[in-house]
Amino acid sequence: MSQKRVEKVTPYNTGEKKGTQIAKMFNAIAFRYDIMNRLISLGQDKRWRRKAIEILTPQSPKTILDIATGTGDMAIKIHSMLSPCRVTGCDISEGMLDVAKKKVLNLALSHEIEFTIGDCISLPFDDNSFDAVTISFGIRNVEDIERGISEINRVLKPSGKLVILELSVPEKKFYKFFYNIYTKLFIPTLGKIITGERSAYDYLRKSIAVVPQGKAMTEIMDKVGMTDCSYNYMTFGACAIYSSSKR
């Protein structure tokens, strides 16, 4: 899929930049974000996160940046599975980060996991700052995907690892047929009932449909100077894990 196509898909029909609209959208749904994740993924999101984190196990990274950290589930799971020295969660939405900070405080992990507001296309970190970077269900929300991955490459240390977890559209016709029914009818309706924000879940469907997938995503990684670019589909192609390393 064209990178430009996904950049044009926004939650609201306003003249604001995509990043501004994304922040507003997540601020509006933060209070029900976790329960919606469980429901629309049929509980698979937890397993997908574990699989993504397992890729980093051989590297044993000590400093990890989790972009689009949302309500902090990925950052907390990273801490649990990898026991790094420091996990930094970064997100464009203050509402989501408020929820994440409360979770970490309740788990007494505030000294091990920190959060900061920030946009993937202009990360507030120095060059060569992290051993690994993760981004879960967030790359399709980035205003300029190539620029965002280039920024990730900048803040990674040499040989540092990037792992992207993102929703995708199944390629096989049989699965794609039921997937389209599910995403067009069930997800937006459920989103309206639980969060009051149907537009956010209409956007979810549209952004998944146009985000670069498979080889197209790894080609962007390679273009910005990363190496060992690969991907793997899960759950009949409804989700993909991408990984690469800084040269």
C-alpha angles and dihedrals in degrees: 000000000000116000089219091058094059092046090057093053109092135169096239134033096240134120092247123116116269092246091056092049092048091053091050092048095052092044087057097050101033093104092060100026097108097049091047090052091054093046102044093043091045087236093304096115092082092053092046091054092050091051091050093050092048088066088067095050097092091052095051093206116203099197118042132179118204110198120200084020091168111179091356102256094130094045092050092048091048090054091048096048103035105026094213123180092247139008118194119195118201127188140162093224121079090193092059092046091052089059091045093052091052091052093050092046091052090051092048090238100123092115093052101039123045131180134210136178113246148136122240092228091059110025116194094227137098124254116277094014105137139049091210141009128203131188120185124195089338112091091085088058094057113111093222112018097191091050090046094053089045089055090049089051089052095055094044119095116239109288089013117150130240120200121186122190114192141162117250143181116258113247098210112088095227095056093036091058094058092038091058092050091048096048097041099045112017105038100050091044092049090046091054092050097047103033104017088233111109091161091063091058094041084056090049091059095044095047093050090052094057106032113113108265137194113340092006090064095045089050089059090051091051092046093058091051106270126136140206089039113181143150141202130195124222136193097021091314098307092122136025136200117210124189137181141155136231112253 
